[in-house]
Amino acid sequence: MPGASPDLAAARRDAAAITAAAGVLRGLVPDAGSYVSEASYTDPDWRRRSFGQNYPRLLAVKRRYDPDGLFTTHHGVGSEEWSADGFTRI
């Protein structure tokens, strides 16, 4: 929208509140897992919660069939090889 600008301070406060709330829930049920489409955007343990012990095998498949990383999403298999914005391989 013309003239509109994001309120970054409010966005950072909201993100911190969501992360804190998710931390409380993880404390209650630490091994509950997650659905990929519902995983916390800032979850530091997303590999285990979303893919569990299957992650290493899934990463090997990803590297074999998508070596250039064409199909990359935030908290998707192999995404740790990309910058936070998803534009640069690290």
Beta strands, then each sheet from edge to edge (+ up, - down):
end
